Amino acid sequence: MSKNVIAICYDFDKTLATDDMQAFSFIPNLGLTSEEFWAKTGEFSKATGTESILSYLHCMITECKKKGIKLTKEYLRNLGKDVKFYDGVTTWFKRLNSFAQEKGITLEHYIISSGNKEIIEGSSISKEFKAIYGCEFLYNEEGEAYWPKCTINYTLKTQYLFRIVKGVFDQTDDKNVNQRKDEKHVEFRNIIYLGDGLTDIPCMTLVKEKGGKSIAVYQPHKKDKVMPLLEENRVNYICESNFRASSQMEKLVKLILESMSLTNQLLEKESHQY
């Protein structure tokens, strides 16, 4: 694989989308507020000792049954149409891809989320990603969700960075992802990770420590929530969640892409010296 492959890995909720993906229509369809739904998941975790991601998936199933909603893959994907994104997100990928092409960069985009993969797949930007990693359900013969198929919590997210680096995209392939590979699909130094805060710390820290670049995204007037990540040297940059053309986010990411590309070219020249 060319050394000029660069990957941008994104969290989804409050990084690209303006809120948790369930908040747009899944939770309102239950007749609940977001506060009420997440309180239920927290109570279930506390009462049973269940990990928080498993708890919210369990509550999605049980609350839908109470309301008489069939929790099918089609239902979840249809909810993706209601997801709202920060300004500029829907045109972000086209603009960056065009810039990368001009610079001779092979640019790839990935989602690594603790949210519902099915909802992300139904969103207006799903086609932009080489791979989408998120929590998934198993479905019974009637097509209704009955058990988690895949769960991704905050530390498990890091597994998918290694899959992307090694080009082992099938999440059931545990053999190849754990094997040593001299030839990488993309080097860690060529990964940019965008996340919105505490839940992304493991990924942001790992990428930064391995030579890539981590950006903590913050909502307007909430810079204070991510400042500690910069002060504690866990991220390279913090940036407001504005993805419009000529925004600080676009300028920063383009600068990083150009810097990574130049580094790759220099390393390529060094490797061919005798």
Protein Blocks (a to p, Z undefined) as FASTA:
>chain_A
ZZkbccddddfehplmmbdfklmmmmmmnopafklmmmmmmmmmmmnopafklmmmmmmm
mmmmmnopacdfklmmmmmmmpccdehklmmmmmmmmmmmmnopacddddddfbdfklmm
mpmklmmpfbdcdddddddfkopafbdfbdcdfklmmmmmmmmmnopablklmmlmmpcc
fbdfbdfklcccddfbjklmmmmmmmmmnopacdddddehilmmmmmmmmnopafbdcdf
bfbehiaklmmmmmmmmmmmmmmmmmmmmmmpZZ
